[in-house]
Amino acid sequence: MKVQTDTQRCVGAGMCALTVPEVFDQSEEDGTVVLLDAEPPPERQAAVQRAERLCPSGAISVLLSGD
């Protein structure tokens, strides 16, 4: 799994950081997404995919192996 974020698209809702704080954080400057782990382990896959779905601005993209 590979994760990409788009800080230009991010609205700072923080759902990603609340859902998977091991993978996402928020900038102290403007609240936009900060990607902590671009290739999280398989055990976080479901939570990362949930964060992608919950993101109101679509700023998170998850690519699974084989995609």
N, CA, C and O atoms as a GROMACS GRO file, in nm:
protein
  268
    1MET      N    1   0.084  -0.117   0.000
    1MET     CA    2   0.000   0.000   0.000
    1MET      C    3   0.089   0.124   0.000
    1MET      O    4   0.188   0.132   0.072
    2LYS      N    5   0.048   0.219  -0.083
    2LYS     CA    6   0.116   0.349  -0.085
    2LYS      C    7   0.010   0.457  -0.066
    2LYS      O    8  -0.100   0.448  -0.121
    3VAL      N    9   0.043   0.558   0.012
    3VAL     CA   10  -0.049   0.665   0.042
    3VAL      C   11   0.007   0.796  -0.012
    3VAL      O   12   0.126   0.824   0.002
    4GLN      N   13  -0.080   0.874  -0.074
    4GLN     CA   14  -0.042   1.007  -0.121
    4GLN      C   15  -0.143   1.106  -0.067
    4GLN      O   16  -0.261   1.074  -0.050
    5THR      N   17  -0.095   1.227  -0.040
    5THR     CA   18  -0.185   1.333   0.007
    5THR      C   19  -0.164   1.458  -0.077
    5THR      O   20  -0.057   1.480  -0.134
    6ASP      N   21  -0.268   1.537  -0.085
    6ASP     CA   22  -0.265   1.662  -0.161
    6ASP      C   23  -0.296   1.777  -0.065
    6ASP      O   24  -0.412   1.802  -0.034
    7THR      N   25  -0.191   1.846  -0.019
    7THR     CA   26  -0.212   1.953   0.079
    7THR      C   27  -0.286   2.072   0.019
    7THR      O   28  -0.348   2.150   0.092
    8GLN      N   29  -0.279   2.087  -0.112
    8GLN     CA   30  -0.352   2.197  -0.177
    8GLN      C   31  -0.503   2.173  -0.173
    8GLN      O   32  -0.582   2.267  -0.170
    9ARG      N   33  -0.540   2.047  -0.173
    9ARG     CA   34  -0.682   2.010  -0.173
    9ARG      C   35  -0.738   1.998  -0.031
    9ARG      O   36  -0.859   2.012  -0.010
   10CYS      N   37  -0.651   1.972   0.065
   10CYS     CA   38  -0.690   1.949   0.204
   10CYS      C   39  -0.759   2.072   0.263
   10CYS      O   40  -0.715   2.185   0.244
   11VAL      N   41  -0.869   2.047   0.337
   11VAL     CA   42  -0.941   2.155   0.405
   11VAL      C   43  -0.918   2.154   0.557
   11VAL      O   44  -0.977   2.235   0.630
   12GLY      N   45  -0.833   2.064   0.604
   12GLY     CA   46  -0.798   2.062   0.746
   12GLY      C   47  -0.905   2.008   0.838
   12GLY      O   48  -0.910   2.046   0.955
   13ALA      N   49  -0.991   1.919   0.788
   13ALA     CA   50  -1.097   1.862   0.872
   13ALA      C   51  -1.040   1.772   0.983
   13ALA      O   52  -1.099   1.761   1.090
   14GLY      N   53  -0.927   1.709   0.957
   14GLY     CA   54  -0.860   1.628   1.059
   14GLY      C   55  -0.911   1.487   1.076
   14GLY      O   56  -0.868   1.417   1.168
   15MET      N   57  -1.002   1.442   0.990
   15MET     CA   58  -1.054   1.306   1.004
   15MET      C   59  -0.944   1.201   0.988
   15MET      O   60  -0.947   1.098   1.054
   16CYS      N   61  -0.849   1.229   0.900
   16CYS     CA   62  -0.739   1.134   0.878
   16CYS      C   63  -0.656   1.116   1.004
   16CYS      O   64  -0.627   1.004   1.045
   17ALA      N   65  -0.619   1.228   1.066
   17ALA     CA   66  -0.537   1.222   1.188
   17ALA      C   67  -0.610   1.156   1.304
   17ALA      O   68  -0.549   1.090   1.387
   18LEU      N   69  -0.741   1.176   1.309
   18LEU     CA   70  -0.821   1.111   1.413
   18LEU      C   71  -0.836   0.961   1.387
   18LEU      O   72  -0.840   0.882   1.481
   19THR      N   73  -0.843   0.923   1.261
   19THR     CA   74  -0.866   0.783   1.224
   19THR      C   75  -0.739   0.699   1.232
   19THR      O   76  -0.742   0.587   1.282
   20VAL      N   77  -0.627   0.753   1.183
   20VAL     CA   78  -0.500   0.678   1.183
   20VAL      C   79  -0.386   0.773   1.220
   20VAL      O   80  -0.311   0.816   1.132
   21PRO      N   81  -0.371   0.806   1.348
   21PRO     CA   82  -0.267   0.901   1.388
   21PRO      C   83  -0.125   0.851   1.364
   21PRO      O   84  -0.031   0.930   1.368
   22GLU      N   85  -0.108   0.721   1.341
   22GLU     CA   86   0.024   0.667   1.310
   22GLU      C   87   0.066   0.700   1.166
   22GLU      O   88   0.184   0.695   1.133
   23VAL      N   89  -0.032   0.734   1.082
   23VAL     CA   90  -0.005   0.759   0.940
   23VAL      C   91  -0.024   0.906   0.904
   23VAL      O   92   0.048   0.958   0.818
   24PHE      N   93  -0.119   0.973   0.968
   24PHE     CA   94  -0.151   1.112   0.934
   24PHE      C   95  -0.143   1.202   1.056
   24PHE      O   96  -0.171   1.160   1.168
   25ASP      N   97  -0.104   1.326   1.031
   25ASP     CA   98  -0.106   1.430   1.133
   25ASP      C   99  -0.156   1.557   1.064
   25ASP      O  100  -0.188   1.555   0.946
   26GLN      N  101  -0.162   1.665   1.139
   26GLN     CA  102  -0.203   1.793   1.083
   26GLN      C  103  -0.094   1.896   1.109
   26GLN      O  104  -0.031   1.897   1.215
   27SER      N  105  -0.073   1.983   1.011
   27SER     CA  106   0.024   2.091   1.023
   27SER      C  107  -0.020   2.187   1.132
   27SER      O  108  -0.136   2.225   1.141
   28GLU      N  109   0.075   2.226   1.216
   28GLU     CA  110   0.044   2.325   1.320
   28GLU      C  111   0.020   2.463   1.259
   28GLU      O  112  -0.046   2.547   1.320
   29GLU      N  113   0.075   2.486   1.141
   29GLU     CA  114   0.060   2.616   1.075
   29GLU      C  115  -0.080   2.640   1.020
   29GLU      O  116  -0.142   2.743   1.047
   30ASP      N  117  -0.129   2.543   0.941
   30ASP     CA  118  -0.258   2.566   0.874
   30ASP      C  119  -0.357   2.452   0.887
   30ASP      O  120  -0.467   2.459   0.831
   31GLY      N  121  -0.321   2.346   0.959
   31GLY     CA  122  -0.414   2.236   0.982
   31GLY      C  123  -0.422   2.135   0.870
   31GLY      O  124  -0.499   2.039   0.880
   32THR      N  125  -0.345   2.155   0.763
   32THR     CA  126  -0.353   2.060   0.652
   32THR      C  127  -0.282   1.930   0.686
   32THR      O  128  -0.201   1.923   0.779
   33VAL      N  129  -0.313   1.829   0.609
   33VAL     CA  130  -0.262   1.695   0.632
   33VAL      C  131  -0.110   1.689   0.622
   33VAL      O  132  -0.048   1.753   0.536
   34VAL      N  133  -0.052   1.610   0.713
   34VAL     CA  134   0.090   1.578   0.710
   34VAL      C  135   0.098   1.426   0.704
   34VAL      O  136   0.047   1.357   0.793
   35LEU      N  137   0.162   1.374   0.602
   35LEU     CA  138   0.175   1.229   0.585
   35LEU      C  139   0.297   1.182   0.663
   35LEU      O  140   0.410   1.221   0.633
   36LEU      N  141   0.274   1.097   0.762
   36LEU     CA  142   0.382   1.046   0.847
   36LEU      C  143   0.442   0.916   0.793
   36LEU      O  144   0.559   0.887   0.817
   37ASP      N  145   0.361   0.838   0.721
   37ASP     CA  146   0.406   0.708   0.672
   37ASP      C  147   0.342   0.682   0.536
   37ASP      O  148   0.225   0.647   0.528
   38ALA      N  149   0.419   0.699   0.429
   38ALA     CA  150   0.368   0.683   0.293
   38ALA      C  151   0.347   0.536   0.255
   38ALA      O  152   0.276   0.507   0.158
   39GLU      N  153   0.408   0.445   0.330
   39GLU     CA  154   0.392   0.302   0.303
   39GLU      C  155   0.364   0.229   0.434
   39GLU      O  156   0.448   0.155   0.485
   40PRO      N  157   0.243   0.250   0.489
   40PRO     CA  158   0.210   0.188   0.617
   40PRO      C  159   0.200   0.035   0.606
   40PRO      O  160   0.179  -0.018   0.497
   41PRO      N  161   0.216  -0.034   0.718
   41PRO     CA  162   0.211  -0.180   0.718
   41PRO      C  163   0.070  -0.231   0.688
   41PRO      O  164  -0.028  -0.159   0.705
   42PRO      N  165   0.061  -0.356   0.643
   42PRO     CA  166  -0.068  -0.414   0.606
   42PRO      C  167  -0.176  -0.408   0.715
   42PRO      O  168  -0.294  -0.398   0.684
   43GLU      N  169  -0.135  -0.415   0.839
   43GLU     CA  170  -0.235  -0.413   0.946
   43GLU      C  171  -0.307  -0.278   0.959
   43GLU      O  172  -0.409  -0.268   1.027
   44ARG      N  173  -0.256  -0.175   0.894
   44ARG     CA  174  -0.322  -0.044   0.897
   44ARG      C  175  -0.405  -0.018   0.770
   44ARG      O  176  -0.466   0.088   0.757
   45GLN      N  177  -0.407  -0.114   0.678
   45GLN     CA  178  -0.474  -0.094   0.550
   45GLN      C  179  -0.620  -0.054   0.566
   45GLN      O  180  -0.664   0.043   0.504
   46ALA      N  181  -0.696  -0.125   0.646
   46ALA     CA  182  -0.838  -0.095   0.661
   46ALA      C  183  -0.859   0.046   0.718
   46ALA      O  184  -0.947   0.119   0.672
   47ALA      N  185  -0.780   0.084   0.817
   47ALA     CA  186  -0.794   0.216   0.878
   47ALA      C  187  -0.756   0.327   0.780
   47ALA      O  188  -0.820   0.432   0.776
   48VAL      N  189  -0.650   0.305   0.701
   48VAL     CA  190  -0.608   0.405   0.604
   48VAL      C  191  -0.715   0.422   0.495
   48VAL      O  192  -0.744   0.533   0.452
   49GLN      N  193  -0.772   0.312   0.451
   49GLN     CA  194  -0.879   0.319   0.351
   49GLN      C  195  -1.001   0.391   0.408
   49GLN      O  196  -1.069   0.465   0.336
   50ARG      N  197  -1.028   0.371   0.535
   50ARG     CA  198  -1.139   0.442   0.600
   50ARG      C  199  -1.110   0.592   0.603
   50ARG      O  200  -1.199   0.673   0.576
   51ALA      N  201  -0.987   0.629   0.637
   51ALA     CA  202  -0.949   0.770   0.638
   51ALA      C  203  -0.965   0.831   0.499
   51ALA      O  204  -1.010   0.945   0.486
   52GLU      N  205  -0.930   0.756   0.396
   52GLU     CA  206  -0.947   0.804   0.259
   52GLU      C  207  -1.094   0.832   0.230
   52GLU      O  208  -1.128   0.935   0.172
   53ARG      N  209  -1.182   0.741   0.271
   53ARG     CA  210  -1.327   0.759   0.248
   53ARG      C  211  -1.384   0.875   0.329
   53ARG      O  212  -1.473   0.946   0.283
   54LEU      N  213  -1.332   0.895   0.450
   54LEU     CA  214  -1.383   1.000   0.538
   54LEU      C  215  -1.336   1.140   0.501
   54LEU      O  216  -1.396   1.239   0.544
   55CYS      N  217  -1.230   1.150   0.424
   55CYS     CA  218  -1.173   1.280   0.389
   55CYS      C  219  -1.274   1.360   0.305
   55CYS      O  220  -1.306   1.320   0.193
   56PRO      N  221  -1.324   1.472   0.357
   56PRO     CA  222  -1.426   1.548   0.286
   56PRO      C  223  -1.378   1.616   0.158
   56PRO      O  224  -1.459   1.652   0.072
   57SER      N  225  -1.247   1.634   0.146
   57SER     CA  226  -1.196   1.703   0.026
   57SER      C  227  -1.131   1.610  -0.075
   57SER      O  228  -1.091   1.654  -0.182
   58GLY      N  229  -1.120   1.482  -0.041
   58GLY     CA  230  -1.058   1.387  -0.133
   58GLY      C  231  -0.909   1.408  -0.145
   58GLY      O  232  -0.851   1.382  -0.251
   59ALA      N  233  -0.845   1.453  -0.039
   59ALA     CA  234  -0.702   1.484  -0.042
   59ALA      C  235  -0.612   1.362  -0.019
   59ALA      O  236  -0.490   1.374  -0.024
   60ILE      N  237  -0.673   1.246   0.006
   60ILE     CA  238  -0.596   1.125   0.032
   60ILE      C  239  -0.620   1.024  -0.079
   60ILE      O  240  -0.734   1.000  -0.118
   61SER      N  241  -0.511   0.966  -0.129
   61SER     CA  242  -0.519   0.860  -0.229
   61SER      C  243  -0.444   0.739  -0.178
   61SER      O  244  -0.330   0.750  -0.132
   62VAL      N  245  -0.509   0.622  -0.186
   62VAL     CA  246  -0.446   0.497  -0.143
   62VAL      C  247  -0.432   0.406  -0.264
   62VAL      O  248  -0.529   0.378  -0.334
   63LEU      N  249  -0.311   0.362  -0.287
   63LEU     CA  250  -0.282   0.268  -0.396
   63LEU      C  251  -0.245   0.134  -0.332
   63LEU      O  252  -0.148   0.126  -0.256
   64LEU      N  253  -0.321   0.032  -0.363
   64LEU     CA  254  -0.294  -0.100  -0.310
   64LEU      C  255  -0.203  -0.175  -0.407
   64LEU      O  256  -0.198  -0.143  -0.525
   65SER      N  257  -0.131  -0.273  -0.357
   65SER     CA  258  -0.046  -0.354  -0.442
   65SER      C  259  -0.131  -0.416  -0.552
   65SER      O  260  -0.237  -0.472  -0.526
   66GLY      N  261  -0.083  -0.404  -0.674
   66GLY     CA  262  -0.158  -0.458  -0.787
   66GLY      C  263  -0.248  -0.356  -0.854
   66GLY      O  264  -0.308  -0.386  -0.957
   67ASP      N  265  -0.259  -0.234  -0.796
   67ASP     CA  266  -0.342  -0.130  -0.857
   67ASP      C  267  -0.270  -0.067  -0.974
   67ASP      O  268  -0.323   0.024  -1.039
   0.00000   0.00000   0.00000
